[in-house]
């Protein structure tokens, strides 16, 4: 049977599609797993460090080294995750990630020295968490959806926002009631339970006799051919030689730097200016909640118009939030920062993978996205580490926040310059030969 060739429309969504097309169930599982991976590992850092540092009496600089390791390890773990998913499929990788993420979270509660914290929290937990985090979630979306990628990616990414909304204040409560060590034991059990949906993941629609988007005949085409949204499929080596590819990931890297610093050190900064831990964690959770809602409501714009404009607007919102944070001393200022910053990164994160597939195709999305994460991971690791070093030497968090604000200005300039003028014309005019449904694995 011959599949679709070239650009073609997708039938209007029908409520019964939620039952008939299994892609929506896959997206639901990805939502839970991604939300757990981010919320229960990433967003708990601020309340964890705020309680742990006074107890163990380590400097922020020492602990920030573990955060640096987490970021830099992504240079290896993210491409590795992409390759393993391509080789073995999504389900076994995510199952392994869920089990080991729970185990290493519990093991973090037993550490007694900085090097143990670095090995367990910085290395082992990072590797495990990458197996159930961003790359598996985005790969599920890009293998099951094409014309609806933007809206579905927004929904799946909102899992991270709801995860932060849940786990940041939950961790603060657990720490207050049980202490930081026992709080991690409880958290490990929660992670293990929430990882159960990984057992129901499937690699691609063909595994259950269905098609991409639930549209008969639609597949992800071979390299050099055009998919149903008019994008020519480009090989990873060709992507890596194009400035546009790295510009996209630089913007993503600035977002990762900014969010990593705010998620890890926001509580310590606000504590230094007289804002309580619960209020700080609440603001962080509110920001995550705003991110979740914004991702759901605005990601449709990636499908309707272009991720180019969504990325620019998202960076502007993050920039406004960062400026507001510099003067955040009261409830109104704190919530205003949380709103703008949350709306910005909540819309930006799902726009980045959609932009990648819109500009270059999704034939080997896991590998292409994993490669670009090298730059993102480097910046996500350097941000918290540099913040710790600077704050230890100056006794202030102000300089790192000014640095983030400056980076967001630079990201805005890059976002405006990263308009794929020639790429759109190239994809639209490329020859669209026949694409067979049995043309090989859709990586």
C-alpha positions in Angstrom: 0.0 0.0 0.0 1.3 3.4 -0.9 1.5 6.1 1.7 0.9 9.8 1.4 3.3 11.9 -0.7 4.1 15.5 -0.2 2.1 18.2 1.7 -1.4 17.2 2.6 -4.1 18.3 5.1 -5.1 16.5 8.3 -8.8 15.8 8.8 -10.5 17.8 11.5 -10.1 16.4 15.0 -13.0 14.3 16.2 -13.6 13.4 19.9 -13.7 9.7 19.0 -10.1 10.0 17.8 -9.1 10.0 21.4 -10.3 6.4 21.6 -9.5 5.2 18.1 -6.0 6.6 17.7 -3.6 5.2 20.2 -1.2 8.1 19.8 -3.2 10.1 22.3 -2.7 7.4 24.9 1.0 7.4 24.1 1.0 11.1 24.6 -0.7 10.7 27.9 1.9 8.3 29.2 4.6 10.6 28.0 3.0 13.5 29.9 3.1 11.5 33.2 6.7 10.2 32.6 8.1 13.6 31.5 6.4 15.4 34.4 7.9 12.9 36.9 11.3 13.1 35.4 11.4 16.9 35.5 9.3 17.6 38.6 10.6 14.9 40.9 14.3 15.4 40.0 14.8 18.9 38.7 12.2 21.1 40.5 13.0 19.6 43.9 16.6 20.9 43.9 15.7 24.3 45.4 13.8 23.0 48.5 16.3 20.2 48.9 19.4 22.4 48.9 17.8 24.9 51.2 17.3 22.2 53.8 20.4 20.2 53.1 23.1 22.8 53.2 22.5 24.0 56.8 22.5 20.3 57.9 25.6 19.1 56.1 27.4 22.4 56.2 28.8 22.3 52.7 29.2 25.5 50.7 26.9 26.3 47.8 30.0 26.2 45.5 30.6 22.6 46.5 27.0 21.5 45.9 26.9 23.5 42.6 29.7 21.3 41.3 27.3 18.4 41.4 24.8 20.6 39.5 27.6 21.3 37.0 28.2 17.6 36.7 24.5 17.0 36.0 24.6 19.5 33.2 27.8 18.4 31.6 26.9 14.8 31.8 24.0 15.6 29.5 26.7 16.0 26.8 27.0 12.2 27.0 23.7 11.1 28.4 21.4 12.9 25.9 23.1 11.6 22.7 23.4 8.2 24.4 19.7 8.2 25.1 18.9 9.1 21.5 21.1 6.3 20.2 19.7 3.7 22.6 16.1 4.6 21.7 17.0 4.3 18.0 18.6 0.9 18.7 16.4 -0.7 21.3 13.1 1.3 21.2 11.4 3.6 23.6 9.8 1.2 26.1 12.8 -0.7 27.5 14.9 2.5 27.9 12.1 4.4 29.8 11.4 1.4 32.0 15.0 1.2 33.0 15.1 5.0 33.5 12.1 4.9 35.9 13.5 2.1 38.1 16.9 3.6 38.4 15.7 7.2 38.9 13.7 6.0 41.9 16.6 4.0 43.2 19.2 6.8 43.0 16.7 9.3 44.4 16.5 7.1 47.6 20.3 6.6 47.6 20.8 10.4 47.6 19.2 10.4 51.0 22.1 8.4 52.4 25.0 10.5 51.2 27.4 11.9 53.8 30.1 13.7 51.8 30.3 16.0 48.8 31.9 13.4 46.6 29.1 10.9 47.4 26.5 13.6 46.6 28.3 14.3 43.3 28.4 10.6 42.3 24.8 9.8 43.2 22.9 13.0 42.6 25.2 14.4 39.9 26.1 11.4 37.9 23.9 8.3 38.6 20.6 10.2 38.9 21.3 12.3 35.9 21.9 9.2 33.7 18.8 7.4 34.9 16.6 10.5 34.6 17.7 11.1 31.0 16.2 7.7 30.1 12.7 8.8 31.1 12.9 12.6 30.4 12.8 15.0 27.5 14.2 12.9 24.6 11.9 9.9 25.1 8.9 12.2 25.5 9.6 14.3 22.4 10.4 11.2 20.4 7.0 9.7 21.2 5.3 12.8 19.9 7.4 13.0 16.7 6.9 9.3 15.9 3.1 9.3 16.4 2.2 12.9 15.2 3.1 15.2 12.3 0.5 17.9 11.6 -0.5 18.0 15.3 3.0 18.0 16.7 2.8 21.5 18.1 -0.3 21.1 20.2 0.6 17.6 21.3 4.1 18.7 22.2 2.6 21.5 24.2 0.5 19.0 26.1 3.3 16.6 26.8 5.6 19.4 27.9 3.0 20.7 30.2 3.7 17.6 32.2 7.0 19.2 33.3 5.1 22.3 34.4 2.5 20.3 36.4 5.4 18.2 37.8 7.1 21.3 39.1 3.8 22.7 40.4 3.3 19.5 42.3 6.8 18.4 43.4 8.4 21.8 44.3 5.9 22.6 47.2 5.5 18.8 48.0 9.2 18.5 48.5 9.2 21.6 50.8 6.4 20.0 52.8 8.1 16.6 53.0 11.4 18.2 54.1 9.6 20.2 56.8 7.8 17.1 58.1 10.4 14.4 57.7 13.8 16.0 57.1 15.5 16.0 53.7 16.8 12.4 53.9 13.5 10.8 54.6 11.8 13.1 52.2 14.0 11.6 49.4 12.9 8.1 50.4 9.3 9.0 50.1 9.9 10.7 46.8 11.6 7.6 45.5 8.4 5.6 46.1 6.3 8.2 44.3 8.7 8.1 41.3 8.5 4.3 41.1 4.7 4.4 41.1 4.5 7.2 38.5 6.9 5.3 36.2 4.4 2.5 35.6 2.9 4.0 32.4 6.3 3.2 30.7 5.2 -0.4 30.4 2.5 0.6 27.9 4.7 2.6 25.5 4.9 1.6 21.9 7.6 2.8 19.4 5.5 3.8 16.4 1.9 3.6 15.0 2.9 0.6 12.7 3.5 -1.5 15.9 -0.3 -1.5 16.5 -1.5 -1.3 12.9 -2.0 2.4 12.8 -0.6 5.5 10.9 1.0 8.8 11.9 -1.7 11.3 13.1 -4.2 8.5 12.7 -4.4 9.3 9.0 -4.4 6.3 6.7 -1.2 6.0 4.6 0.7 8.7 6.5 4.3 7.8 7.6 7.5 9.6 8.2 9.3 9.5 4.8 12.8 8.5 3.9 15.7 11.0 3.8 15.5 13.5 1.0 11.7 13.1 0.7 9.0 15.5 1.8 6.5 14.7 4.6 2.8 15.6 4.9 3.7 19.1 6.2 6.1 19.9 3.4 9.4 19.3 5.2 12.3 17.6 3.4 13.9 15.0 5.6 17.6 15.9 6.3 20.3 13.6 7.7 21.9 14.4 11.0 25.3 15.1 9.4 23.7 17.7 7.1 21.9 19.3 10.0 25.1 19.7 12.1 26.7 21.6 9.3 24.0 24.2 9.2 24.1 27.3 11.5 20.3 27.3 11.9 20.5 23.9 13.7 22.9 25.2 16.3 21.1 28.6 16.6 18.0 26.7 17.6 19.9 24.8 20.3 21.7 27.9 21.5 18.4 29.5 22.3 17.3 26.2 24.0 20.6 26.3 26.0 20.0 29.8 27.3 16.5 28.7 28.5 18.2 25.7 30.2 20.8 27.9 31.8 18.2 30.3 33.1 15.7 27.7 34.4 18.5 25.6 36.0 19.7 28.6 38.0 16.2 29.7 39.1 15.1 26.1 39.9 18.2 25.4 41.9 19.1 28.7 43.6 16.0 30.8 43.6 15.2 29.7 47.2 18.6 30.7 48.5 18.5 34.1 46.7 15.0 34.9 48.0 16.0 33.7 51.5 18.9 36.2 51.4 16.5 39.1 50.8 14.0 38.0 53.5 11.5 35.8 51.5 10.5 32.6 53.2 11.2 29.1 51.9 7.5 28.2 51.5 6.8 31.4 49.6 9.8 30.8 47.4 8.9 27.2 46.6 5.3 28.3 46.0 6.5 30.9 43.5 8.6 28.2 41.7 5.6 25.9 41.7 3.4 28.7 40.4 5.9 29.4 37.6 5.8 25.8 36.6 2.0 25.8 36.6 1.9 28.8 34.4 4.4 27.1 32.1 2.1 24.1 31.9 -1.0 26.1 31.0 0.9 28.4 28.5 2.4 25.3 26.8 -1.1 23.8 26.3 -2.8 27.0 25.2 -0.1 28.5 23.0 1.7 25.5 21.4 -1.1 25.3 18.8 0.6 28.4 17.2 3.5 26.2 16.2 1.2 24.2 13.9 -1.0 27.1 12.8 1.8 29.6 12.0 5.4 28.8 12.7 7.6 28.0 15.7 9.8 31.0 14.6 7.4 33.5 16.0 6.6 31.4 19.0 10.2 31.2 20.0 10.7 35.0 19.7 7.6 35.7 21.9 8.7 33.1 24.5 12.2 34.6 24.9 10.7 38.1 25.3 8.4 36.7 28.1 11.4 35.1 29.9 13.4 38.3 29.6 10.6 40.3 31.2 10.4 37.7 34.0 14.1 37.9 34.7 14.1 41.7 34.9 11.2 41.5 37.4 13.0 38.9 39.5 15.9 41.4 40.1 13.5 43.5 42.2 11.3 40.8 43.6 10.9 41.5 47.3 7.1 41.2 47.8 4.3 38.9 46.8 3.1 40.9 43.8 6.6 41.2 42.3 7.3 37.5 42.9 4.1 36.4 41.3 4.6 38.7 38.3 8.1 37.2 37.7 6.7 33.7 38.1 4.0 34.5 35.5 6.2 35.9 32.8 9.1 33.6 33.2 6.8 30.5 33.5 4.8 31.5 30.4 8.0 32.1 28.5 9.8 28.8 29.1 6.5 26.9 29.1 5.9 28.0 25.5 9.6 27.8 24.4 10.4 24.3 25.5 7.8 22.5 23.3 8.5 25.0 20.4 12.2 23.9 20.2 11.7 20.2 19.1 8.8 21.3 16.8 11.1 23.8 15.2 13.8 21.1 14.7 11.4 18.8 12.9 9.7 21.6 11.0 13.0 22.8 9.6 14.8 19.5 9.1 12.3 16.6 9.4 11.8 13.9 11.9 13.3 10.8 10.2 15.8 10.3 13.0 14.4 12.8 15.5 15.9 11.0 18.6 19.4 11.1 17.3 19.1 14.7 15.9 17.6 16.0 19.2 20.1 14.1 21.3 23.1 15.6 19.4 21.9 19.2 19.8 21.4 18.6 23.5 25.2 18.6 23.8 25.2 22.4 23.7 22.1 22.6 25.8 23.5 20.3 28.5 26.8 22.3 28.6 24.9 25.6 29.2 22.5 24.0 31.7 25.5 22.7 33.7 27.7 25.8 33.5 24.8 28.1 34.7 24.3 26.7 38.2 28.0 26.1 38.7 29.0 29.6 37.8 26.2 30.9 40.0 27.6 29.0 43.0 31.2 30.2 42.3 30.2 33.9 41.9 27.8 33.9 44.8 30.4 32.3 47.1 33.1 34.9 46.1 30.8 37.9 46.2 28.2 36.9 48.8 25.5 37.9 46.3 23.2 36.3 43.7 22.7 39.6 41.8 25.6 39.2 39.3 24.4 35.7 38.1 20.8 37.1 37.6 22.2 40.0 35.5 24.2 37.5 33.5 21.0 35.5 32.8 19.2 38.6 31.7 22.0 39.5 29.3 22.0 36.0 27.9 18.3 36.3 27.3 18.9 39.5 25.3 21.4 37.6 23.2 19.0 34.7 22.8 16.4 37.1 21.5 18.8 38.5 18.9 19.7 35.0 17.8 16.0 34.0 17.7 15.2 36.9 15.3 18.2 36.0 13.1 17.2 32.3 13.0 14.4 32.7 10.5 14.6 29.7 8.1 13.8 31.7 4.9 15.6 29.5 2.4 14.6 26.3 4.2 10.9 26.8 3.9 11.2 27.3 0.1 13.5 24.3 -0.2 11.1 22.0 1.5 8.1 23.2 -0.4 9.7 22.8 -3.7 11.5 19.5 -3.1 10.3 16.5 -5.2 7.9 14.3 -3.3 8.4 10.8 -4.6 6.3 7.9 -3.4 6.8 6.8 0.2 5.9 3.3 1.1 4.6 2.3 4.5 7.2 -0.4 4.8 10.2 1.7 4.0 12.1 1.0 7.2 12.1 2.1 10.8 10.8 5.6 11.5 13.5 6.9 13.7 
